Each structure stands twice: as C-alpha cells, then as structure tokens.
Amino acid sequence: MRTHYPRTPHLPWSPGATPDDIRAGDLSGLPGLTGCEVVVTEKLDGENTTLYRDALHARSLDSAHHPSRAWVKALQGRIGPRIPAGWRICGENLYARHSLPYDALDSWFYGFSVWDGDACLDWDRTVRFLTRLGVPVPRVLWRGVLDPAAERALRRMKPDTERQEGYVVRSVAGFDRTAFAGHVAKWVRGGHVQTGTHWMFASVVENGLGPAAPLWAVRSGAAPDVPALRAAVGVPDLGDAEADRAAPGRGTGRGTGRGTEKVTEAVAEAAARLDGLGRTGDARLSGVLATALHGAHRGDLAPRLAGALGVPSARRVADLVGLWGRLQRPFPDAERREGLAAMTAAADLGVLHAVAGALAGARTDAEAAGARECVEWSELCAQEAGLLDEAPYAALRSGVREALAGAGLGAEAADRCWAEAWQGWVRGRTGGVEEAVAATWRWRGGEFPRLIQLVGPSGSGKSTFGRGLAGVDAYVSLDDLRSARGERSDQRANPEVLREGLDRLDAALAAGGTVVWDATSLVPRQRGMVGAVARRRDALVTHAVVLVDGAELERRNGSRAHPVPADVLASQRRRFSPPFPGHAHRTWYVGASGTVEDAAGTLMGGDGDDQGDGGSDGGVA
C-alpha cells in the first residue's frame, strides 16, 4: 500500500507560510510537542520521497520519471530488500539543486522518519534503523523538553537563510499517523522559492557531496572507492611503495603499484563477503575500512579515525585491524570455541572472518594457502558454535539485564554481574540465562573494590581525566612516586617505583573503595602486573583508554608543565598496544573531549545488540 507523506504544519512564528499552508495558531495546538521531549533538525531543500521494500515515489503517489530520481532509485534497489514489508522510509531526495545549493552533503538522500504502517517510529529507533541501512538523518540542531523557556529560545533561533531552508521540530516519541499534525511542525524561511524556473523544468544541477559521502555510500551497500574512503577518514592514499609493503603477504617495496592493486582487490572481496553475510551500515563500513587499513598501526588508528567516524566506530575498526591476523594462524581446536567467543567482546566475528578471508585470498607468499585454510576452518567452527551472528550473546545480555532490573543494583554491581555471566558464556560454563543469573549472586551486593586503570601515552590527558573522577578513595601515580624520590623524569629507579606503586595499590584495594592507577600502561605486560594485583583482591577492573591523535598529543605534550622529550613520545606511540574489550571487566574509551565517548562491558548502558559490548576478566584469545 502506497501512502503519501502528511502535510507538515508551520510553527506560529514561521515566516515562510503561504495562504495554502497549514499554520499552527499556537503551541497548544501541538500537544505532541508542548512539554514533551523534542528533536529539532535542519529542514533540507529537496524533494519529499518515500522508499518502500519494492518501490518509491515522490510526494505524489503517481510521480513520473525525472532524471533527478535515478540515483535515489539505485539507492532503493540496494537497501529495499532490508526494509521490512509494510514499512516505509520518508526523506529528502537532494540529488538536484532546488532553491538552495549544497556542496557538502553526506548523501543525496536523507531520511527523517520511518513508518511501520500508520505508526511513526520514535526518533532514536529511527536513527538506528536508518544508520543500519546506510541512510543519514538531517543535522540535529537541538534536543530537549519543549518547555516555555525552550520555546522562547526556539523563537530566537536564526537559521542562516542563505544556506538553510529552515528547521523541523518533532517529538522524540513515536506517534500514529492520525496524530501527525500535533507531533511535527516546521519553520521555513520567508520567500523560500527564489528561482525563476521550477527545478523540475530546468536542467538538473547536482548538489555537491562532502568528504563523508564515501562512508555513507559503503554503509548503504555501494561498491567501495578505496582512495575516497582513505581520504574521508583522514588517512592519506598509499603511495605505490608503501602500498607494496602493506599489501597482504608483503610486496617488494619497490613501487610496483601491485600493493595498491592487491589492497583494492581485497577490499572488493571483503565487501562481497559482508554482503553475503547481510552486514549493512556501520558493520559493513567497519569491515571495508579494516581491510583497506589492515597494515596500519592499531595504537594510532582509533584516534586518527575518531574525528570522521566517532569513537565507537573508530575503535571497532582498529580492533578488527588488530585481530584479523590471528585467524590466519593455527590455533588449538580444543580451545578454539572459547577463543572465538572471547573475541566477540571486541569484534563481530562475521565481519572479522570476512576481513581475514579477503586478506588471506589476496596473499601471494608461501604461507597464503595455510592462511586461507586457517580462516576457513575458523569460520566453520564459529558457525557451528553460533558465533557468526552480529551479537551472539544478545539474548544472554538482555535476559540477565531483565532478571536483575528489579534487584536495585548500582551500575558497578550490575556490570560486575554481567562480566561474570559473560565469562561463564565464553568458557561454556553456563547454558542459559537462568544459570548465568545464578552465577552472579556473589557480586550483587557490590562489596568489592574497584580499580580504574588509565591507559595512554604521556600527555594524552589521563591524569586530567583520572583526577576529575568522583568517588575515588586512593590515587596511585607513578609520576608522583618518582617526584617524591626527587625527580619526576628520573627513570633510573623505575623497578623500585613500580614495586612501591603495586604495594600501595594492593593495600588500597584491600581496604575497599575505588582506586585509580595512573601510568601509561602502554603494553599488555605493564597492564598485566596491575591486573594480577586486582584479581587477587577480587576488584572490578575498568580500563580507561585515552584516544588522542598524534598531532593533538604533540600539542598537549608541548604545553605540559613536565613534557616528555619528542623521541620518548614517538617511542611510546610506536609501542602503544591498547587493550581489547574483554581484557578487563569494563573498558571506557576517553576521546579528545576528555570524556567517556564509548564503553564496553556495561550491562545497563547501550543496546542489547551492540556488538563489542561485552566484558570479561579473561581476555581476547
């Protein structure tokens, strides 16, 4: 059944309303907005378009062909099979320039609502659904409760009418089609249509795409453009010689250009494998990017990608880069199921095998056949164990969450219970939700110490973050211990300083409460010594990994009261091997903002199907 998009009423203060438009007399006539949580998004100047599983149309149900609709038809062909029957996506086709020119669009189609029959999905579910399909949403200008103060602020909002058509206010909550006029309203600039000839009858002029467009294209199922992708995430295109060195199986390094060709071939194969698995959106993009960037240094990669992708997606790509090679090596079959299950804390195993398989297929060295065989055998074992789903432990996590929801647990007790349940699942000790919940009884009272271990190079902001945490009972800083001995930068007594720090940590954990360990903790061995003390005291361990790119790291180091020499900082960056999710009960990812921008191992936060949101004190195999 085809359904046209309802007419959106103008806000009382919208200057662009014409006599034919619907105008709300005041906000009391918009019961779904007044006093409710709303989201304000930019109104885009395009053609209202609705996409279905098997068709599309413009605002008119019988809209005829127009050259400006060819691209969105191709998009519908890619994502249509993933739109459930009876659902539709409403959005803006921006391929052709109308009254406003755009030069940096993420895509030529933006979605703004998703409908299941006559029910409009709530905003958060809309964003999740569209992102998984590879469809961006309009820029969010504001979100909050539309009380009188917010209304006054909204009335004072002054869009740049040379670049913006206006804005749309909608309720965050979902609503029925019959209530549309009370839940959605718009502000449109005065004299909006300023062209002499209607765009439908003029020559089609394409709007311009921005640097993020190749990323959204891959999310939506398009063929990857490797140079454009690398440019979009801020990683310069490989030169021939460098590409030869980074190519699977290693090249000659003499600038033959074969490296670039092999990487492009591997990326195309990875995309095909991901399509076969049904991976879309960020899952498809992460696998494609991990294949394209497979030779990058993992310690630098997440911070470099965070600006373009956000911290959650950036660290998932970096984790895939850090793990794919393990699938190309022999592994004891007796331990394989547990090892693969542990990896699910950090990666979608379907995506990881797609990356490893594509890179094994691109190898030309003597070990190529063995690498391919290892990946194929690993994939068969993962499939037999039910680990190739996007979130194989989602049912366990949601079951534990539901069972403990009424227990009145604090966040830390809940996370410790989830870590115990997840570890039991990894090791095959629990066969279902009931057994997993039963295994959590010891930790429900929250009577255990807490350790927050800071991780990151010097100058990344670890100490600023750590000292800003509330509820800390003890703070152990190796820099402070060296200063107390006479010189903060004196590394000659490091063994004694470390021993003293571990003794203080042990005593503080034995006393209970929350302890922060402040040191670079760059490599597993350094983290392991601290982790051993924490395990002895049954502490809840949280890794706080600070992700700051190289340029910002150098800038911050230069402005510190005690900067480290440039060669020392460079050495730290080379050695930095961040922990994977699952190497501690919880992992916090602190971005350049100095705040936690992503987390793994939490029970109550995040979505139940959020792959990489696991926790264990065991570790990635």
C-alpha positions in Angstrom: 0.0 0.0 0.0 1.4 3.4 -1.0 1.0 6.3 1.4 1.7 10.0 0.7 3.6 11.9 3.4 1.3 14.2 5.5 1.4 17.9 5.2 3.5 19.5 8.0 2.0 22.5 9.8 4.1 25.7 10.1 5.1 26.9 13.6 3.3 30.1 14.6 6.4 32.1 14.0 7.4 30.6 10.7 7.8 33.4 8.1 7.6 31.1 5.1 3.9 30.0 5.4 1.7 30.8 2.4 -2.1 31.0 2.4 -2.3 27.4 1.2 -0.2 26.1 4.1 -1.3 24.8 7.4 -0.2 27.0 10.3 -0.5 26.2 14.0 -2.2 29.0 15.9 0.0 28.4 18.9 1.9 25.6 20.5 -1.2 24.5 22.5 -2.4 23.1 19.2 0.6 20.8 19.1 0.1 18.5 22.0 2.8 16.1 21.0 5.4 18.9 21.3 4.4 21.2 24.2 6.0 19.9 27.4 7.5 16.9 25.6 11.0 15.9 24.6 11.5 17.0 21.0 14.3 17.0 18.4 15.0 19.9 16.1 16.6 19.1 12.8 17.6 21.1 9.8 15.0 21.2 7.1 16.6 20.3 3.8 15.7 21.7 0.4 14.9 18.7 -1.7 12.1 16.5 -3.0 10.0 14.7 -0.4 10.5 11.0 -1.3 9.2 7.7 0.2 11.1 4.4 -0.1 9.4 1.0 0.3 10.8 -2.5 0.1 9.9 -2.7 -3.6 9.2 0.8 -4.8 9.5 4.6 -4.2 7.6 7.7 -5.1 7.9 11.5 -4.6 5.1 13.3 -2.6 2.7 12.4 -5.4 1.9 8.7 -5.4 1.9 8.7 -9.3 5.1 10.7 -9.7 6.6 10.2 -13.1 10.3 9.6 -14.0 12.7 12.5 -13.7 16.5 12.4 -14.1 16.9 13.7 -10.6 15.3 10.5 -9.3 17.6 8.0 -11.0 20.2 8.0 -8.1 17.6 7.5 -5.3 16.1 4.6 -7.4 19.5 3.0 -7.3 19.7 3.5 -3.5 16.3 2.0 -3.1 17.5 -1.0 -5.1 20.4 -1.5 -2.6 18.5 -1.0 0.6 15.0 -2.0 -0.4 15.4 -5.7 0.5 16.3 -4.7 4.0 13.1 -2.6 4.6 10.5 -4.8 6.3 7.3 -5.5 4.5 4.8 -2.8 5.4 7.4 -0.3 6.4 8.4 2.9 4.6 11.2 5.5 4.8 10.3 9.1 4.3 13.1 11.5 3.5 14.5 14.1 1.2 16.0 13.5 -2.3 18.7 16.1 -2.7 20.3 15.0 -5.9 19.1 18.0 -7.9 19.6 21.6 -6.7 16.3 23.4 -5.9 16.4 26.9 -4.4 19.4 26.3 -2.2 22.8 24.9 -3.3 24.5 22.3 -1.2 28.2 21.5 -1.6 29.0 19.0 1.3 26.1 16.6 1.6 26.7 13.2 3.3 24.4 11.6 0.7 21.9 12.6 -1.9 19.1 11.1 0.3 18.5 11.9 4.0 15.8 10.0 6.0 13.7 11.8 8.6 11.0 9.3 9.5 10.4 5.6 9.4 6.9 4.2 9.4 5.5 0.7 10.3 2.1 1.0 8.7 0.5 4.0 10.3 2.9 4.1 13.3 5.9 6.5 13.1 8.9 5.1 15.0 10.4 7.1 17.8 13.4 9.3 16.8 16.1 7.1 18.4 14.9 3.9 16.8 14.5 5.9 13.5 18.2 6.9 13.6 19.4 3.3 14.5 17.3 1.8 11.7 18.4 4.3 9.1 22.1 4.1 10.1 22.0 0.3 9.7 20.6 0.8 6.2 23.3 3.4 5.4 20.9 6.4 5.3 21.9 9.6 7.1 19.5 11.8 9.0 19.4 15.7 8.9 21.6 17.6 11.3 20.2 17.8 14.8 20.2 21.4 16.0 18.7 20.9 19.4 17.1 18.2 21.6 15.3 18.6 24.9 12.0 19.3 26.6 9.9 22.0 24.8 9.0 24.0 27.9 8.3 27.8 27.9 12.0 28.6 28.2 12.9 26.3 25.3 10.1 27.7 23.2 11.5 31.2 23.7 14.9 30.0 22.7 13.5 28.3 19.6 11.7 31.5 18.6 15.0 33.3 18.8 16.8 30.7 16.7 18.1 32.4 13.5 18.9 29.9 10.7 21.3 31.1 8.0 18.7 31.5 5.3 21.3 31.8 2.6 22.2 28.1 3.4 19.3 26.7 5.3 15.7 26.3 4.3 14.6 26.1 8.0 14.1 23.6 10.7 11.7 20.9 11.7 10.5 20.1 15.3 9.2 16.6 16.0 8.5 14.6 19.2 11.2 12.2 20.2 8.4 9.7 21.0 6.7 7.8 18.2 3.1 8.6 17.2 0.3 7.5 15.0 -0.3 9.0 11.5 -3.6 10.4 12.7 -1.7 12.5 15.3 0.9 13.7 12.9 -0.1 17.4 12.9 0.3 17.5 16.7 3.7 16.0 16.7 5.6 17.6 13.9 5.9 21.3 12.8 8.3 23.3 10.7 9.9 26.8 10.3 10.6 27.8 6.7 12.5 30.9 5.6 10.4 33.7 4.0 10.2 33.7 0.2 11.8 30.3 0.1 11.3 29.6 -3.7 13.6 32.1 -5.2 14.3 30.6 -8.7 12.6 31.9 -11.8 12.0 28.4 -13.3 10.8 25.5 -11.2 13.6 23.0 -10.7 11.5 20.2 -12.4 11.6 22.1 -15.7 15.2 23.3 -15.6 18.4 21.4 -16.3 19.4 19.1 -13.5 22.3 20.5 -11.4 23.8 18.1 -8.9 24.2 19.2 -5.4 27.8 18.6 -4.1 28.8 15.7 -1.9 31.1 16.2 1.1 34.0 14.1 2.4 31.8 11.7 4.4 29.8 10.7 1.4 32.0 7.7 0.5 31.4 6.4 4.0 27.7 6.6 3.7 27.8 5.0 0.3 29.6 1.9 1.7 27.1 1.8 4.6 24.3 1.6 2.0 25.9 -1.2 0.1 27.7 0.6 -2.7 31.0 -0.6 -4.1 33.9 0.8 -2.1 36.1 3.5 -3.5 39.3 2.9 -1.6 41.1 6.2 -2.3 37.9 8.2 -1.4 37.5 6.1 1.8 41.0 6.8 2.9 40.6 10.5 2.2 37.3 10.5 4.1 38.8 9.1 7.3 41.9 11.3 7.1 44.4 8.6 6.1 46.4 9.7 3.0 46.2 7.5 0.0 49.0 4.9 -0.1 51.9 5.6 -2.4 53.0 2.6 -4.5 56.0 1.7 -2.4 54.1 1.9 0.9 51.2 0.0 -0.6 53.5 -2.8 -1.7 54.9 -3.1 1.9 51.4 -3.0 3.4 49.8 -5.5 0.9 48.8 -8.9 2.2 51.8 -11.2 2.1 54.1 -8.2 1.7 55.4 -6.8 -1.6 58.8 -5.8 -2.9 58.6 -2.3 -1.6 59.9 -1.1 -4.9 56.9 0.9 -6.0 55.5 -1.5 -8.5 51.9 -0.5 -7.7 50.9 -4.1 -7.1 50.3 -3.3 -3.4 47.6 -0.7 -4.2 46.0 -3.1 -6.6 46.0 -6.0 -4.1 44.5 -3.8 -1.4 41.7 -2.7 -3.8 41.0 -6.3 -4.7 41.0 -7.4 -1.0 38.5 -4.6 -0.2 36.2 -5.6 -3.0 36.3 -9.2 -1.8 35.6 -8.2 1.8 32.6 -6.1 0.7 31.3 -9.1 -1.2 31.7 -11.4 1.8 30.0 -8.8 4.0 27.1 -8.6 1.6 26.8 -12.4 1.7 26.5 -12.2 5.5 23.9 -9.5 5.3 26.1 -6.9 7.1 25.0 -3.4 6.5 25.5 0.1 7.8 28.4 0.5 10.2 29.1 -3.2 10.3 29.8 -3.2 6.5 31.8 0.0 6.7 34.0 -1.2 9.6 34.9 -4.4 7.7 35.7 -2.5 4.5 37.8 0.1 6.3 39.6 -2.6 8.3 40.6 -4.3 5.1 41.7 -1.0 3.4 43.7 0.0 6.5 44.8 -3.5 7.6 48.5 -2.6 7.7 48.0 0.5 9.9 49.4 0.7 13.5 46.4 -0.1 15.7 47.6 2.2 18.5 47.4 5.2 16.2 44.4 4.1 14.2 41.4 4.6 16.5 42.5 8.2 17.4 43.0 9.1 13.8 39.6 7.7 12.7 37.7 9.1 15.6 37.1 12.6 14.0 35.5 11.1 10.9 33.7 8.1 12.5 33.2 8.9 16.1 35.0 6.9 18.9 32.7 3.8 18.9 33.1 3.1 15.2 36.8 4.1 15.2 37.8 1.7 18.0 35.8 -1.2 16.3 37.8 -0.7 13.1 41.0 -0.6 15.0 40.1 -3.7 16.9 39.4 -5.5 13.6 42.8 -4.4 12.3 44.4 -5.8 15.5 42.6 -9.2 15.3 42.3 -10.3 11.7 45.8 -11.8 11.6 45.1 -14.1 14.4 42.5 -16.0 12.3 45.2 -16.7 9.7 47.4 -18.6 12.2 46.9 -22.2 13.5 45.0 -22.4 16.9 44.4 -25.5 19.1 41.0 -26.9 18.3 40.3 -27.8 21.9 40.5 -24.1 22.8 39.0 -22.6 19.6 35.4 -22.2 20.7 36.4 -20.3 23.9 39.0 -18.2 22.0 36.4 -17.2 19.3 33.8 -16.5 22.0 36.2 -14.2 23.8 36.8 -12.3 20.5 33.1 -11.4 20.4 33.8 -8.7 23.1 35.9 -6.8 20.5 34.5 -7.8 17.1 31.6 -9.0 15.1 33.1 -12.4 14.1 31.2 -12.4 10.8 32.9 -9.2 9.9 36.3 -10.3 11.3 36.3 -13.5 9.2 35.3 -11.5 6.1 38.3 -9.3 6.6 40.7 -12.1 7.4 39.3 -14.2 4.5 39.7 -11.4 2.0 43.2 -10.6 3.1 44.2 -14.3 3.0 42.8 -14.5 -0.5 45.0 -11.6 -1.6 48.2 -13.1 -0.2 50.8 -14.3 -2.7 53.5 -15.5 -0.3 54.4 -19.1 0.5 52.1 -19.1 3.5 49.0 -18.0 1.6 47.3 -21.4 1.3 47.8 -22.1 5.0 46.3 -18.7 5.9 43.2 -19.3 3.8 42.8 -22.8 5.3 43.0 -21.4 8.9 40.4 -18.7 8.2 38.0 -21.2 6.6 38.4 -23.7 9.4 37.9 -20.9 12.0 34.8 -19.7 10.2 33.3 -23.2 10.2 33.9 -23.6 13.9 32.4 -20.2 14.6 29.4 -21.0 12.5 28.9 -24.4 14.3 29.2 -22.6 17.7 26.6 -20.0 16.7 29.1 -17.1 16.9 28.8 -15.6 13.4 25.6 -13.6 14.3 26.1 -9.9 14.7 25.5 -10.2 18.5 25.7 -13.9 19.5 25.2 -13.1 23.2 22.4 -10.5 22.8 19.8 -12.9 24.3 22.0 -13.6 27.2 22.7 -10.0 27.9 19.0 -8.9 27.6 18.0 -11.9 29.8 20.5 -11.0 32.5 19.5 -7.3 32.3 15.8 -8.2 32.7 16.4 -10.6 35.5 18.5 -8.1 37.5 16.5 -5.0 36.6 14.4 -5.2 39.8 17.3 -6.1 42.1 18.2 -2.4 42.8 21.8 -2.9 41.8 24.2 0.0 41.3 25.9 0.4 37.9 29.1 -1.2 39.1 27.4 -4.2 40.7 25.4 -4.7 37.6 28.5 -4.5 35.4 30.3 -7.0 37.6 27.4 -9.4 37.4 27.4 -9.1 33.6 31.1 -9.7 33.5 30.6 -13.0 35.5 27.7 -14.0 33.3 29.6 -13.2 30.1 32.7 -15.0 31.2 30.6 -18.1 32.0 29.2 -18.0 28.5 32.7 -17.6 26.9 34.0 -20.6 28.8 30.9 -22.7 28.3 30.1 -22.9 32.0 26.5 -21.6 31.6 23.9 -22.9 29.3 21.3 -20.2 29.5 20.0 -17.1 31.2 19.0 -18.9 34.4 22.4 -20.4 35.0 24.1 -17.1 34.2 21.9 -15.2 36.6 22.5 -17.7 39.3 26.3 -17.3 38.9 26.0 -13.6 39.7 24.8 -13.8 43.3 28.3 -13.2 44.8 28.6 -9.7 43.2 25.1 -8.3 43.6 25.9 -6.6 46.9 28.7 -4.5 45.4 31.0 -5.5 48.2 34.2 -5.5 46.2 36.9 -2.9 45.5 37.2 -1.0 42.2 40.2 -0.3 40.0 40.3 2.2 37.2 43.5 1.7 35.2 44.4 4.6 33.0 45.9 3.7 29.6 47.5 6.0 27.1 50.7 7.8 26.1 52.2 10.7 28.0 50.2 13.9 27.6 47.0 12.2 26.3 45.0 13.6 29.3 45.0 10.5 31.5 45.7 12.3 34.7 43.3 15.1 34.0 40.6 12.5 33.4 41.6 10.4 36.4 41.8 13.3 38.9 38.4 14.5 37.7 36.6 11.3 38.7 34.3 11.4 41.6 34.3 8.9 44.5 38.0 8.0 44.3 39.4 6.7 47.6 43.0 6.3 46.5 45.1 7.6 43.6 48.4 5.8 42.7 50.5 7.8 40.3 54.0 6.6 39.2 54.9 10.1 38.3 54.0 11.3 41.8 56.1 8.5 43.3 59.1 9.4 41.2 58.7 13.1 42.2 58.7 12.1 45.9 62.0 10.4 45.3 63.4 13.7 44.0 62.9 13.9 40.2 59.7 13.2 38.2 61.6 12.4 35.0 64.2 10.2 36.6 63.6 6.7 35.1 66.6 5.0 36.8 64.6 3.8 39.8 61.6 2.5 37.8 61.7 -1.0 39.2 61.6 0.3 42.8 58.9 2.9 41.9 56.8 0.2 40.3 57.2 -2.1 43.3 56.1 0.7 45.6 53.2 1.6 43.4 52.0 -2.0 43.3 52.3 -2.3 47.1 50.2 0.9 47.5 47.7 -0.4 45.0 47.4 -3.7 46.9 46.9 -2.0 50.2 44.3 0.4 48.8 42.3 -2.4 47.2 42.5 -4.5 50.3 40.8 -1.5 52.2 38.0 -1.5 49.6 36.7 1.5 47.7 37.8 2.9 44.3 41.5 3.2 43.3 42.9 4.9 40.2 46.2 3.6 38.7 47.9 6.4 36.8 50.6 5.3 34.5 51.0 4.9 30.7 50.2 1.1 30.8 51.0 1.0 27.1 51.5 -2.7 26.6 49.9 -5.9 28.0 52.8 -6.7 30.3 52.5 -3.4 32.1 48.8 -3.8 32.4 49.2 -7.5 33.5 51.1 -6.7 36.6 48.4 -4.3 37.8 45.7 -6.8 36.8 47.3 -9.5 38.8 47.0 -7.4 42.0 43.4 -6.6 41.1 42.5 -10.2 40.6 44.0 -11.1 44.0 41.7 -8.6 45.6 38.6 -9.5 43.5 38.4 -5.9 42.2 36.2 -4.7 39.4 38.7 -3.6 36.8 38.0 -0.8 34.3 40.4 0.2 31.6 40.1 3.9 30.8 41.8 4.1 27.3 42.5 7.6 26.2 42.4 8.1 22.4 44.1 11.2 21.2 45.6 11.5 17.7 49.3 12.2 17.2 49.1 15.9 16.3 46.9 16.7 19.4 49.2 14.5 21.5 52.2 16.5 20.5 50.4 19.8 21.1 49.3 18.8 24.6 52.7 17.4 25.4 54.3 20.7 24.4 52.1 22.7 26.8 52.6 20.4 29.8 54.4 21.5 32.9 56.6 18.4 32.5 56.7 17.5 28.8 58.4 14.3 27.7 61.1 14.5 25.0 59.8 14.2 21.5 61.7 10.9 20.9 60.3 9.4 24.0 56.7 10.3 23.0 57.4 8.9 19.5 58.6 5.7 21.1 55.5 5.5 23.3 53.3 5.9 20.2 55.1 3.1 18.4 54.8 0.7 21.4 51.2 1.6 22.3 49.0 -1.5 22.1 45.6 -0.6 23.5 43.7 -3.3 25.4 40.9 -5.1 23.6 37.4 -5.1 25.1 37.3 -8.2 27.4 40.8 -7.6 28.8 39.1 -6.0 31.8 35.6 -6.2 33.2 34.8 -2.9 31.6 36.5 -0.6 29.1 35.9 3.1 28.8 37.1 5.0 25.8 38.0 8.6 26.5 38.0 10.8 23.4 39.8 14.1 22.7 36.9 15.8 24.6 38.3 14.3 27.8 35.0 12.4 28.5 33.9 8.8 28.0 32.6 8.6 24.5 32.2 4.8 24.3 32.2 1.9 26.7 32.3 -1.9 26.6 31.3 -4.4 29.3 28.3 -2.5 30.7 25.0 -4.2 31.4 22.5 -1.4 31.6 24.0 1.0 29.1 23.9 0.7 25.3 21.8 -1.5 23.1 21.5 -5.2 23.7 22.6 -5.9 20.1 25.6 -3.7 20.4 28.5 -5.9 19.2 31.6 -5.3 21.1 29.7 -4.5 24.3 31.0 -7.4 26.3 33.1 -7.9 29.4 35.4 -10.4 31.0 38.5 -10.6 33.1 39.8 -13.3 30.9 40.8 -11.7 27.6 40.8 -11.9 23.9 42.3 -15.2 22.8 
